[in-house]
Amino acid sequence: MATGKNAANARKQRTDAVQEAESGNRQPLDFDVRIHSIKPGESIKGTASVNINGAFAVRGVKIIEGSNGLFVSMPSYKAGNEYKDICFPITPECRKQLNDAVLGAYEQAVVQGQDTVAKHHGMQQSAPEGQAVEMAGM
């Protein structure tokens, strides 16, 4: 249990962090994304983990095919009839950076996987625009 002094220090640190963020003195974010699975034939296209600034890791990030294209889904839990994100970007800028980093890593992994399959089979495989090439073993 936090003592009164510890609780006051924690509140001050949160207040300082909020004031710094609101003043625009944000540190640049570095997202190290690792794609764990690619499933081209499914609605959940892949899973990933994200390491933020070498200080905070998020596991269970999903890349999902929605009606408007690919999007990033953060880890969540079910509460009644809805899902609630466990962790999430707070600012629109951070959300965009995270989405761009995850989707960029996913696209790169898909291309590398297609190149690997093509080299393995000794030919270049291609699919019609908007369709994925099935990748064995991924």
Biotite code that builds the C-alpha atoms (Angstrom):
import biotite.structure as struc

atoms = struc.array([
    struc.Atom([0.000, 0.000, 0.000], chain_id="A", res_id=1, res_name="MET", atom_name="CA", element="C"),
    struc.Atom([1.394, 3.409, -0.939], chain_id="A", res_id=2, res_name="ALA", atom_name="CA", element="C"),
    struc.Atom([2.120, 5.852, 1.824], chain_id="A", res_id=3, res_name="THR", atom_name="CA", element="C"),
    struc.Atom([0.803, 9.408, 1.622], chain_id="A", res_id=4, res_name="GLY", atom_name="CA", element="C"),
    struc.Atom([4.207, 10.697, 0.491], chain_id="A", res_id=5, res_name="LYS", atom_name="CA", element="C"),
    struc.Atom([4.552, 7.994, -2.198], chain_id="A", res_id=6, res_name="ASN", atom_name="CA", element="C"),
    struc.Atom([1.028, 8.639, -3.473], chain_id="A", res_id=7, res_name="ALA", atom_name="CA", element="C"),
    struc.Atom([1.716, 12.386, -3.632], chain_id="A", res_id=8, res_name="ALA", atom_name="CA", element="C"),
    struc.Atom([4.944, 11.746, -5.578], chain_id="A", res_id=9, res_name="ASN", atom_name="CA", element="C"),
    struc.Atom([3.111, 9.460, -8.012], chain_id="A", res_id=10, res_name="ALA", atom_name="CA", element="C"),
    struc.Atom([0.397, 12.103, -8.574], chain_id="A", res_id=11, res_name="ARG", atom_name="CA", element="C"),
    struc.Atom([3.074, 14.772, -9.157], chain_id="A", res_id=12, res_name="LYS", atom_name="CA", element="C"),
    struc.Atom([4.879, 12.555, -11.686], chain_id="A", res_id=13, res_name="GLN", atom_name="CA", element="C"),
    struc.Atom([1.617, 11.945, -13.566], chain_id="A", res_id=14, res_name="ARG", atom_name="CA", element="C"),
    struc.Atom([0.809, 15.662, -13.477], chain_id="A", res_id=15, res_name="THR", atom_name="CA", element="C"),
    struc.Atom([4.294, 16.542, -14.745], chain_id="A", res_id=16, res_name="ASP", atom_name="CA", element="C"),
    struc.Atom([3.985, 13.987, -17.549], chain_id="A", res_id=17, res_name="ALA", atom_name="CA", element="C"),
    struc.Atom([0.564, 15.326, -18.595], chain_id="A", res_id=18, res_name="VAL", atom_name="CA", element="C"),
    struc.Atom([1.806, 18.946, -18.540], chain_id="A", res_id=19, res_name="GLN", atom_name="CA", element="C"),
    struc.Atom([4.859, 18.000, -20.594], chain_id="A", res_id=20, res_name="GLU", atom_name="CA", element="C"),
    struc.Atom([2.713, 16.167, -23.139], chain_id="A", res_id=21, res_name="ALA", atom_name="CA", element="C"),
    struc.Atom([0.226, 19.028, -23.367], chain_id="A", res_id=22, res_name="GLU", atom_name="CA", element="C"),
    struc.Atom([2.987, 21.592, -23.842], chain_id="A", res_id=23, res_name="SER", atom_name="CA", element="C"),
    struc.Atom([4.247, 19.730, -26.902], chain_id="A", res_id=24, res_name="GLY", atom_name="CA", element="C"),
    struc.Atom([7.540, 18.654, -25.308], chain_id="A", res_id=25, res_name="ASN", atom_name="CA", element="C"),
    struc.Atom([7.029, 15.053, -26.355], chain_id="A", res_id=26, res_name="ARG", atom_name="CA", element="C"),
    struc.Atom([9.942, 12.743, -26.839], chain_id="A", res_id=27, res_name="GLN", atom_name="CA", element="C"),
    struc.Atom([10.034, 10.949, -30.195], chain_id="A", res_id=28, res_name="PRO", atom_name="CA", element="C"),
    struc.Atom([8.665, 7.434, -30.010], chain_id="A", res_id=29, res_name="LEU", atom_name="CA", element="C"),
    struc.Atom([10.561, 4.467, -31.367], chain_id="A", res_id=30, res_name="ASP", atom_name="CA", element="C"),
    struc.Atom([8.390, 1.446, -32.162], chain_id="A", res_id=31, res_name="PHE", atom_name="CA", element="C"),
    struc.Atom([10.212, -1.874, -32.582], chain_id="A", res_id=32, res_name="ASP", atom_name="CA", element="C"),
    struc.Atom([7.599, -4.193, -34.116], chain_id="A", res_id=33, res_name="VAL", atom_name="CA", element="C"),
    struc.Atom([7.946, -7.947, -34.396], chain_id="A", res_id=34, res_name="ARG", atom_name="CA", element="C"),
    struc.Atom([5.429, -9.837, -36.489], chain_id="A", res_id=35, res_name="ILE", atom_name="CA", element="C"),
    struc.Atom([4.721, -13.262, -34.972], chain_id="A", res_id=36, res_name="HIS", atom_name="CA", element="C"),
    struc.Atom([2.273, -14.776, -37.416], chain_id="A", res_id=37, res_name="SER", atom_name="CA", element="C"),
    struc.Atom([0.886, -14.101, -40.873], chain_id="A", res_id=38, res_name="ILE", atom_name="CA", element="C"),
    struc.Atom([-2.418, -15.674, -41.917], chain_id="A", res_id=39, res_name="LYS", atom_name="CA", element="C"),
    struc.Atom([-3.376, -14.278, -45.325], chain_id="A", res_id=40, res_name="PRO", atom_name="CA", element="C"),
    struc.Atom([-6.593, -16.298, -45.661], chain_id="A", res_id=41, res_name="GLY", atom_name="CA", element="C"),
    struc.Atom([-8.136, -15.219, -42.347], chain_id="A", res_id=42, res_name="GLU", atom_name="CA", element="C"),
    struc.Atom([-9.758, -12.015, -41.066], chain_id="A", res_id=43, res_name="SER", atom_name="CA", element="C"),
    struc.Atom([-7.017, -11.698, -38.416], chain_id="A", res_id=44, res_name="ILE", atom_name="CA", element="C"),
    struc.Atom([-4.117, -11.302, -40.833], chain_id="A", res_id=45, res_name="LYS", atom_name="CA", element="C"),
    struc.Atom([-1.370, -11.444, -38.233], chain_id="A", res_id=46, res_name="GLY", atom_name="CA", element="C"),
    struc.Atom([-0.170, -10.876, -34.695], chain_id="A", res_id=47, res_name="THR", atom_name="CA", element="C"),
    struc.Atom([2.633, -8.705, -33.400], chain_id="A", res_id=48, res_name="ALA", atom_name="CA", element="C"),
    struc.Atom([4.420, -7.365, -30.366], chain_id="A", res_id=49, res_name="SER", atom_name="CA", element="C"),
    struc.Atom([5.586, -3.773, -30.055], chain_id="A", res_id=50, res_name="VAL", atom_name="CA", element="C"),
    struc.Atom([8.473, -2.485, -27.961], chain_id="A", res_id=51, res_name="ASN", atom_name="CA", element="C"),
    struc.Atom([8.136, 1.254, -27.330], chain_id="A", res_id=52, res_name="ILE", atom_name="CA", element="C"),
    struc.Atom([11.353, 3.223, -26.737], chain_id="A", res_id=53, res_name="ASN", atom_name="CA", element="C"),
    struc.Atom([12.997, 0.096, -25.355], chain_id="A", res_id=54, res_name="GLY", atom_name="CA", element="C"),
    struc.Atom([10.997, 0.664, -22.184], chain_id="A", res_id=55, res_name="ALA", atom_name="CA", element="C"),
    struc.Atom([7.471, -0.699, -22.643], chain_id="A", res_id=56, res_name="PHE", atom_name="CA", element="C"),
    struc.Atom([6.331, -3.853, -24.456], chain_id="A", res_id=57, res_name="ALA", atom_name="CA", element="C"),
    struc.Atom([2.862, -4.624, -25.794], chain_id="A", res_id=58, res_name="VAL", atom_name="CA", element="C"),
    struc.Atom([2.051, -8.213, -26.729], chain_id="A", res_id=59, res_name="ARG", atom_name="CA", element="C"),
    struc.Atom([-1.037, -9.485, -28.511], chain_id="A", res_id=60, res_name="GLY", atom_name="CA", element="C"),
    struc.Atom([-1.412, -6.732, -31.101], chain_id="A", res_id=61, res_name="VAL", atom_name="CA", element="C"),
    struc.Atom([-3.541, -7.949, -34.035], chain_id="A", res_id=62, res_name="LYS", atom_name="CA", element="C"),
    struc.Atom([-3.596, -6.904, -37.682], chain_id="A", res_id=63, res_name="ILE", atom_name="CA", element="C"),
    struc.Atom([-7.189, -7.270, -38.875], chain_id="A", res_id=64, res_name="ILE", atom_name="CA", element="C"),
    struc.Atom([-8.838, -6.972, -42.288], chain_id="A", res_id=65, res_name="GLU", atom_name="CA", element="C"),
    struc.Atom([-11.886, -4.750, -41.896], chain_id="A", res_id=66, res_name="GLY", atom_name="CA", element="C"),
    struc.Atom([-14.372, -3.347, -44.381], chain_id="A", res_id=67, res_name="SER", atom_name="CA", element="C"),
    struc.Atom([-12.092, -0.301, -44.875], chain_id="A", res_id=68, res_name="ASN", atom_name="CA", element="C"),
    struc.Atom([-8.818, -2.255, -45.116], chain_id="A", res_id=69, res_name="GLY", atom_name="CA", element="C"),
    struc.Atom([-6.211, -3.321, -42.595], chain_id="A", res_id=70, res_name="LEU", atom_name="CA", element="C"),
    struc.Atom([-6.262, -1.914, -39.077], chain_id="A", res_id=71, res_name="PHE", atom_name="CA", element="C"),
    struc.Atom([-4.396, -2.468, -35.812], chain_id="A", res_id=72, res_name="VAL", atom_name="CA", element="C"),
    struc.Atom([-6.261, -3.910, -32.832], chain_id="A", res_id=73, res_name="SER", atom_name="CA", element="C"),
    struc.Atom([-4.751, -3.532, -29.384], chain_id="A", res_id=74, res_name="MET", atom_name="CA", element="C"),
    struc.Atom([-4.938, -6.300, -26.744], chain_id="A", res_id=75, res_name="PRO", atom_name="CA", element="C"),
    struc.Atom([-8.407, -6.285, -25.183], chain_id="A", res_id=76, res_name="SER", atom_name="CA", element="C"),
    struc.Atom([-10.775, -8.067, -22.822], chain_id="A", res_id=77, res_name="TYR", atom_name="CA", element="C"),
    struc.Atom([-14.493, -8.705, -23.072], chain_id="A", res_id=78, res_name="LYS", atom_name="CA", element="C"),
    struc.Atom([-16.726, -6.770, -20.667], chain_id="A", res_id=79, res_name="ALA", atom_name="CA", element="C"),
    struc.Atom([-20.335, -7.781, -21.181], chain_id="A", res_id=80, res_name="GLY", atom_name="CA", element="C"),
    struc.Atom([-21.082, -7.460, -24.897], chain_id="A", res_id=81, res_name="ASN", atom_name="CA", element="C"),
    struc.Atom([-18.158, -5.200, -25.774], chain_id="A", res_id=82, res_name="GLU", atom_name="CA", element="C"),
    struc.Atom([-14.390, -5.351, -25.904], chain_id="A", res_id=83, res_name="TYR", atom_name="CA", element="C"),
    struc.Atom([-12.196, -2.894, -23.999], chain_id="A", res_id=84, res_name="LYS", atom_name="CA", element="C"),
    struc.Atom([-8.569, -2.209, -24.912], chain_id="A", res_id=85, res_name="ASP", atom_name="CA", element="C"),
    struc.Atom([-6.086, -3.100, -22.185], chain_id="A", res_id=86, res_name="ILE", atom_name="CA", element="C"),
    struc.Atom([-3.576, -0.545, -23.420], chain_id="A", res_id=87, res_name="CYS", atom_name="CA", element="C"),
    struc.Atom([-3.862, 2.036, -26.172], chain_id="A", res_id=88, res_name="PHE", atom_name="CA", element="C"),
    struc.Atom([-2.328, 5.200, -27.620], chain_id="A", res_id=89, res_name="PRO", atom_name="CA", element="C"),
    struc.Atom([-3.794, 8.316, -26.033], chain_id="A", res_id=90, res_name="ILE", atom_name="CA", element="C"),
    struc.Atom([-3.016, 10.940, -28.657], chain_id="A", res_id=91, res_name="THR", atom_name="CA", element="C"),
    struc.Atom([-3.986, 10.807, -32.331], chain_id="A", res_id=92, res_name="PRO", atom_name="CA", element="C"),
    struc.Atom([-0.308, 11.329, -33.246], chain_id="A", res_id=93, res_name="GLU", atom_name="CA", element="C"),
    struc.Atom([0.798, 8.330, -31.199], chain_id="A", res_id=94, res_name="CYS", atom_name="CA", element="C"),
    struc.Atom([-2.035, 6.188, -32.620], chain_id="A", res_id=95, res_name="ARG", atom_name="CA", element="C"),
    struc.Atom([-0.974, 7.078, -36.177], chain_id="A", res_id=96, res_name="LYS", atom_name="CA", element="C"),
    struc.Atom([2.704, 6.338, -35.453], chain_id="A", res_id=97, res_name="GLN", atom_name="CA", element="C"),
    struc.Atom([1.844, 2.999, -33.857], chain_id="A", res_id=98, res_name="LEU", atom_name="CA", element="C"),
    struc.Atom([-0.528, 2.000, -36.673], chain_id="A", res_id=99, res_name="ASN", atom_name="CA", element="C"),
    struc.Atom([2.012, 3.009, -39.335], chain_id="A", res_id=100, res_name="ASP", atom_name="CA", element="C"),
    struc.Atom([4.797, 1.065, -37.581], chain_id="A", res_id=101, res_name="ALA", atom_name="CA", element="C"),
    struc.Atom([2.727, -2.124, -37.143], chain_id="A", res_id=102, res_name="VAL", atom_name="CA", element="C"),
    struc.Atom([1.175, -2.089, -40.628], chain_id="A", res_id=103, res_name="LEU", atom_name="CA", element="C"),
    struc.Atom([4.552, -1.252, -42.197], chain_id="A", res_id=104, res_name="GLY", atom_name="CA", element="C"),
    struc.Atom([6.215, -4.180, -40.425], chain_id="A", res_id=105, res_name="ALA", atom_name="CA", element="C"),
    struc.Atom([3.344, -6.454, -41.454], chain_id="A", res_id=106, res_name="TYR", atom_name="CA", element="C"),
    struc.Atom([3.566, -5.430, -45.123], chain_id="A", res_id=107, res_name="GLU", atom_name="CA", element="C"),
    struc.Atom([7.334, -5.932, -45.038], chain_id="A", res_id=108, res_name="GLN", atom_name="CA", element="C"),
    struc.Atom([6.922, -9.396, -43.481], chain_id="A", res_id=109, res_name="ALA", atom_name="CA", element="C"),
    struc.Atom([4.367, -10.343, -46.151], chain_id="A", res_id=110, res_name="VAL", atom_name="CA", element="C"),
    struc.Atom([6.710, -9.232, -48.952], chain_id="A", res_id=111, res_name="VAL", atom_name="CA", element="C"),
    struc.Atom([9.670, -11.042, -47.374], chain_id="A", res_id=112, res_name="GLN", atom_name="CA", element="C"),
    struc.Atom([7.538, -14.159, -46.965], chain_id="A", res_id=113, res_name="GLY", atom_name="CA", element="C"),
    struc.Atom([6.484, -14.036, -50.617], chain_id="A", res_id=114, res_name="GLN", atom_name="CA", element="C"),
    struc.Atom([10.109, -13.570, -51.680], chain_id="A", res_id=115, res_name="ASP", atom_name="CA", element="C"),
    struc.Atom([11.133, -16.533, -49.521], chain_id="A", res_id=116, res_name="THR", atom_name="CA", element="C"),
    struc.Atom([8.420, -18.753, -51.002], chain_id="A", res_id=117, res_name="VAL", atom_name="CA", element="C"),
    struc.Atom([9.368, -17.697, -54.542], chain_id="A", res_id=118, res_name="ALA", atom_name="CA", element="C"),
    struc.Atom([13.060, -18.423, -53.935], chain_id="A", res_id=119, res_name="LYS", atom_name="CA", element="C"),
    struc.Atom([12.203, -21.753, -52.334], chain_id="A", res_id=120, res_name="HIS", atom_name="CA", element="C"),
    struc.Atom([10.144, -22.781, -55.374], chain_id="A", res_id=121, res_name="HIS", atom_name="CA", element="C"),
    struc.Atom([12.610, -21.318, -57.849], chain_id="A", res_id=122, res_name="GLY", atom_name="CA", element="C"),
    struc.Atom([10.099, -18.928, -59.384], chain_id="A", res_id=123, res_name="MET", atom_name="CA", element="C"),
    struc.Atom([8.520, -15.582, -58.704], chain_id="A", res_id=124, res_name="GLN", atom_name="CA", element="C"),
    struc.Atom([4.935, -15.965, -57.465], chain_id="A", res_id=125, res_name="GLN", atom_name="CA", element="C"),
    struc.Atom([2.428, -13.202, -57.810], chain_id="A", res_id=126, res_name="SER", atom_name="CA", element="C"),
    struc.Atom([-1.211, -12.729, -57.012], chain_id="A", res_id=127, res_name="ALA", atom_name="CA", element="C"),
    struc.Atom([-3.812, -10.472, -58.540], chain_id="A", res_id=128, res_name="PRO", atom_name="CA", element="C"),
    struc.Atom([-4.061, -7.012, -56.982], chain_id="A", res_id=129, res_name="GLU", atom_name="CA", element="C"),
    struc.Atom([-5.569, -7.189, -53.507], chain_id="A", res_id=130, res_name="GLY", atom_name="CA", element="C"),
    struc.Atom([-5.113, -10.936, -53.092], chain_id="A", res_id=131, res_name="GLN", atom_name="CA", element="C"),
    struc.Atom([-2.494, -12.581, -50.925], chain_id="A", res_id=132, res_name="ALA", atom_name="CA", element="C"),
    struc.Atom([-0.182, -15.373, -51.989], chain_id="A", res_id=133, res_name="VAL", atom_name="CA", element="C"),
    struc.Atom([-0.549, -18.318, -49.609], chain_id="A", res_id=134, res_name="GLU", atom_name="CA", element="C"),
    struc.Atom([2.697, -18.812, -47.728], chain_id="A", res_id=135, res_name="MET", atom_name="CA", element="C"),
    struc.Atom([3.423, -22.301, -46.492], chain_id="A", res_id=136, res_name="ALA", atom_name="CA", element="C"),
    struc.Atom([4.886, -22.599, -43.013], chain_id="A", res_id=137, res_name="GLY", atom_name="CA", element="C"),
    struc.Atom([3.982, -19.096, -41.872], chain_id="A", res_id=138, res_name="MET", atom_name="CA", element="C"),
])
